[in-house]
Amino acid sequence: MTSLSKSSMPPMPSMQYPSTYRIRINGHLDTSWSDRLSGMTVTIIGGKDTPETTTLEGRLLDQAALTGVINTLYDLGLPLVSVECLDCTNSIEEQ
């Protein structure tokens, strides 16, 4: 079993500080939902011959805001493909 040193571990999200997230969902979500989803940018990929996938990307104030976005997607019946923190850190000094 390989152990990871603290410096080689991936950054951890912070519960209390802003972070940029990329959320992918199956299906089409109209760009008009951006305001309801904390101003995240809505990009739709696919269409005519391939299934549509929607990508949401933006900076959220904290994990409570992230939970709000995910709950809205759940309420709309849109299945999550992935949630990725693009700049998460476990160091308060870097915030």
Buried (B, 14 or more C-beta within 10 A) or exposed (E): EEEEEEEEEEBEBBEEBEBBBBBBBEBBBEEEBBEEBBEBEBBBEEEEEEEBBBBBBBBBEBBEBBEBBBEBBEEEEBEEEEBEBEEBBEEEEEE
